[in-house]
């Protein structure tokens, strides 16, 4: 099992609109691709020098091949929507994590 993690810092002025969009539109669209088992959205509690709010969204995926299919088939289309709606208001970075154990 793997986690596809997207960490985003969103400008304070766009925060409420972005958070609503994430929960009501974007995350359901990503899950609707059928490639992820679930998603967890967490607020990062450390204050960033750049200000704004930082969130980590963690998507559980069965294998790297499925994640690669997400990149190939869906990622650009879904990222473009975010870029159009919140241009210049956020920065994101992505990481892939392998789950070694769960207790």
trRosetta pair geometry for C-beta under 8 A, 3 or more apart (Angstrom, degrees):
i j d omega theta_ij theta_ji phi_ij phi_ji
1 60 6.3 -12 -175 -165 112 97
1 61 7.3 150 -162 78 64 43
1 62 6.5 -54 -110 -132 67 34
1 63 8.0 -70 -101 -67 32 48
1 98 7.9 126 86 -162 49 55
1 99 4.4 -12 85 38 98 129
2 60 7.5 145 81 -156 45 50
2 61 5.0 -28 71 68 95 92
2 62 7.7 5 24 86 87 15
2 63 6.8 91 1 -135 117 16
2 64 6.1 92 -32 -70 160 68
2 67 6.2 -59 90 -39 143 140
2 96 6.2 -11 -178 -172 123 91
2 97 6.5 150 -165 80 69 51
2 98 5.6 -38 -107 -104 81 53
2 99 6.6 -150 -91 -2 25 85
3 58 5.0 -17 -167 -166 118 100
3 59 6.8 139 -160 68 60 45
3 60 6.0 -32 -100 -96 71 56
3 61 7.4 152 -102 20 20 81
3 96 7.4 154 82 -161 54 45
3 97 4.2 -10 58 61 101 108
3 99 6.5 94 -21 -52 96 94
4 36 7.3 -96 36 -100 120 119
4 58 7.5 147 73 -157 45 48
4 59 4.4 -20 60 62 97 105
4 61 5.7 45 -14 -8 107 127
4 67 5.7 163 -68 -129 125 118
4 70 7.4 -64 -64 75 171 156
4 94 7.0 -11 -177 -166 83 106
4 95 8.0 167 -158 86 43 45
4 96 6.0 -18 -106 -107 64 71
4 97 7.9 -161 -70 25 21 76
5 56 6.0 -15 -165 -169 104 99
5 57 7.1 155 -153 79 52 48
5 58 5.1 -12 -101 -103 81 75
5 59 7.7 -166 -73 23 35 70
5 94 6.7 153 85 -156 57 55
5 95 4.7 -11 62 61 109 88
5 96 7.5 -174 21 -84 81 21
5 97 6.0 45 -14 -8 118 114
6 56 7.4 154 79 -155 44 50
6 57 4.8 -10 59 57 95 99
6 59 7.7 34 -2 -6 99 105
6 92 5.7 -3 -176 -170 95 119
6 93 7.7 171 -151 86 54 32
6 94 5.2 -19 -101 -101 71 82
7 44 7.3 46 -148 -43 106 138
7 54 6.7 10 -178 -176 93 101
7 55 7.1 180 -148 92 52 44
7 56 4.9 -17 -99 -101 81 77
7 57 7.9 -175 -78 20 35 64
7 92 6.6 156 82 -153 47 64
7 93 5.6 -12 59 59 97 79
7 94 7.7 -178 20 -83 70 33
7 95 7.5 24 -5 5 107 103
8 54 6.9 174 91 -148 42 58
8 55 5.4 -9 59 58 89 89
8 57 7.4 14 5 0 109 104
8 90 5.5 0 -173 -174 105 121
8 91 7.1 167 -149 85 59 41
8 92 4.3 -20 -96 -97 84 91
9 48 5.8 -26 -123 20 134 173
9 50 6.3 62 154 81 154 128
9 52 5.0 96 172 95 89 134
9 53 7.1 166 -151 83 58 34
9 54 4.7 -25 -95 -94 76 84
9 90 6.4 165 84 -152 51 67
9 91 5.2 4 50 53 99 88
9 92 7.8 -167 21 -75 60 47
10 14 5.9 -114 175 87 100 99
10 15 5.3 129 112 -100 116 66
10 18 4.8 -153 -153 81 151 166
10 19 7.7 -177 73 -50 162 78
10 52 5.5 -177 84 -176 38 120
10 53 5.5 -19 58 62 89 86
10 54 7.8 164 14 -89 68 34
10 55 7.2 9 -1 7 111 108
10 86 7.2 -48 -134 -170 100 145
10 89 6.4 21 -157 140 71 91
10 90 4.7 -17 -103 -99 65 104
11 14 4.8 62 70 23 97 102
11 15 6.9 -129 94 -45 46 76
11 51 7.7 36 -134 106 58 103
11 52 5.0 -74 -106 -101 26 118
11 89 4.3 -96 18 -161 122 77
11 90 6.6 -110 -6 -64 80 58
12 15 5.4 -23 -149 -22 34 123
12 51 6.3 -60 -25 153 114 108
12 52 5.3 -137 -40 -106 69 53
12 53 6.8 108 -93 -17 63 88
13 89 7.3 -109 72 -135 93 114
14 17 5.6 -69 -167 52 64 109
14 18 5.1 65 138 -29 91 113
14 86 5.7 119 167 -135 152 101
14 89 4.1 35 8 -178 158 145
14 90 7.3 -101 85 -46 139 94
15 18 5.8 -66 -144 40 23 110
15 19 6.0 20 164 -19 66 109
15 52 7.1 171 -73 -156 108 76
15 53 5.3 77 -121 17 125 129
16 19 5.9 -53 -143 35 27 110
16 20 6.5 27 157 -16 62 107
17 20 6.0 -58 -152 38 29 110
17 21 6.2 28 152 -18 65 111
17 86 8.0 170 100 -89 109 102
18 21 5.6 -59 -146 40 30 112
18 22 6.2 34 155 -24 66 105
18 86 5.8 55 -96 -95 109 144
18 89 7.3 -161 -62 121 132 128
18 90 7.0 131 -125 -63 152 134
19 22 5.7 -48 -146 32 30 114
19 23 6.5 17 160 -8 63 110
20 23 6.2 -66 -148 43 27 102
20 24 5.7 -5 168 7 67 121
21 24 6.5 -69 -126 52 20 92
21 25 5.1 -38 -165 39 63 119
21 26 5.8 54 141 -16 81 107
21 85 6.6 162 -151 143 167 158
22 25 7.4 -33 -68 54 6 75
22 26 4.9 -43 -125 49 45 122
22 27 5.7 52 168 -24 67 102
22 41 6.8 113 141 -115 129 151
22 55 7.8 24 -153 99 174 164
22 57 7.6 -143 -168 -75 126 140
23 27 6.2 -4 -117 25 29 127
23 41 7.3 -94 -85 15 86 163
24 28 7.2 -32 164 2 26 125
25 28 6.5 -86 -161 43 15 104
25 29 6.3 10 160 -19 61 114
26 29 5.7 -59 -149 34 28 112
26 30 6.5 25 157 -16 65 105
26 78 7.1 109 -151 -172 84 103
26 81 7.2 180 -103 99 94 127
26 82 6.7 54 -113 -76 138 103
27 30 5.7 -52 -146 36 34 110
27 31 6.3 30 158 -14 67 107
27 39 5.4 -154 -156 85 111 156
27 41 7.0 -76 -83 -51 148 123
27 57 7.1 -142 -98 -149 108 139
28 31 5.8 -58 -142 43 32 108
28 32 6.1 40 155 -29 65 107
29 32 5.5 -52 -147 30 30 117
29 33 7.6 46 150 -34 57 87
29 78 6.1 166 118 -119 122 112
29 81 7.9 10 86 46 168 162
30 33 6.1 -37 -171 3 39 113
30 36 6.6 14 141 20 94 138
30 39 6.9 77 90 -64 124 148
30 59 6.9 -96 143 -98 131 142
30 74 7.5 123 -128 146 63 137
30 78 6.1 87 -82 -153 84 160
31 36 5.8 -86 -113 69 62 108
31 38 7.6 15 -117 -127 119 31
31 39 6.1 -109 -68 -9 109 118
33 36 7.2 60 64 7 102 87
33 70 6.3 91 127 -118 154 89
33 73 7.4 139 -156 100 121 114
33 74 4.9 -15 -112 -86 143 165
35 61 6.4 -4 149 -123 83 109
35 66 5.1 163 -159 170 90 99
35 67 7.3 130 163 -89 122 37
35 69 6.2 -165 -115 87 130 105
35 70 4.5 170 119 -73 165 105
35 74 7.2 -153 3 19 142 147
36 39 6.3 46 134 -58 143 88
36 59 4.3 -60 -133 -176 144 109
36 60 6.2 114 -168 66 85 51
36 61 5.4 -60 -108 -80 69 80
36 70 7.5 49 -43 -88 93 145
37 60 4.4 -48 53 93 107 107
37 61 7.0 180 -1 -91 87 28
37 62 7.0 106 -41 -50 113 78
38 59 7.4 -177 92 -146 39 53
38 60 5.3 21 49 31 78 114
39 57 6.0 -1 -174 -177 108 98
39 58 6.8 155 -156 79 57 46
39 59 4.9 -19 -100 -97 85 73
39 60 7.7 -149 -76 11 39 73
40 57 7.1 170 84 -153 47 50
40 58 4.7 -8 55 56 96 99
41 55 6.1 -6 -171 -177 90 122
41 56 7.6 160 -155 85 45 47
41 57 5.0 -14 -103 -104 74 84
42 55 6.6 152 80 -160 45 69
42 56 4.8 -14 63 61 100 93
42 57 7.6 177 22 -82 68 36
42 58 7.1 21 2 -3 111 107
43 53 6.8 -45 -145 -179 104 108
43 54 7.3 111 -166 84 60 55
43 55 5.6 -43 -105 -102 52 77
44 48 8.0 57 99 -44 127 103
44 54 3.9 -34 48 99 125 107
44 55 6.5 -151 -3 -89 86 20
44 56 5.9 91 -57 -19 98 98
46 54 7.5 -23 67 52 76 137
48 51 6.5 -81 85 12 91 12
48 52 6.5 -23 61 59 128 83
48 54 5.6 108 -32 -36 128 126
52 90 7.9 157 -170 -109 154 62
61 64 7.9 96 111 -85 124 30
61 66 5.2 -168 -177 91 109 117
61 67 4.9 105 120 -66 164 93
61 70 7.4 -94 -110 -15 145 140
62 66 5.4 70 52 8 91 150
63 66 5.3 102 60 6 72 99
63 67 7.3 -134 105 -1 43 90
64 67 5.2 -52 -148 39 42 115
64 68 6.1 48 151 -24 70 101
64 96 7.4 57 -115 -173 97 144
65 68 5.6 -50 -149 33 31 114
65 69 6.6 36 149 -20 62 101
66 69 5.5 -49 -152 32 35 114
66 70 6.7 42 147 -22 63 98
67 70 5.4 -46 -155 28 38 116
67 71 6.7 40 147 -18 65 100
67 96 6.8 95 163 -121 163 122
68 71 5.5 -48 -152 33 37 114
68 72 6.3 30 152 -14 67 109
69 72 5.7 -58 -143 43 32 109
69 73 5.5 2 169 4 71 119
70 73 6.6 -68 -126 51 19 90
70 74 5.2 -51 -160 48 60 114
70 75 5.9 81 140 -50 76 95
71 74 7.8 -18 -42 53 6 71
71 75 4.8 -7 -131 -6 42 142
72 75 7.7 61 7 15 19 104
74 77 6.0 -77 -161 45 45 108
74 78 5.7 24 159 -11 85 117
75 78 6.1 -70 -146 44 26 102
75 79 5.9 21 163 -16 68 114
76 79 5.9 -59 -140 40 26 108
76 80 6.2 33 159 -28 63 107
77 80 5.9 -54 -152 27 25 115
77 81 7.3 29 151 -21 58 100
78 81 5.9 -46 -159 23 37 114
78 82 7.2 33 149 -13 63 102
79 82 5.7 -56 -157 36 41 111
79 83 6.2 41 149 -21 71 107
80 83 5.5 -55 -146 37 34 114
80 84 6.3 33 157 -20 67 105
81 84 6.0 -57 -150 34 28 108
81 85 6.4 16 158 -10 64 112
82 85 6.1 -65 -145 43 29 104
82 86 5.9 -32 178 35 68 110
82 90 7.4 -65 164 62 109 142
82 92 8.0 22 129 -16 150 146
83 86 7.2 -81 -125 60 16 71
83 87 5.8 51 172 -86 60 79
84 87 6.5 -7 -138 -43 17 106
86 89 4.3 -98 -178 59 84 118
86 90 5.1 26 134 2 128 116
99 102 6.5 0 179 -47 122 98
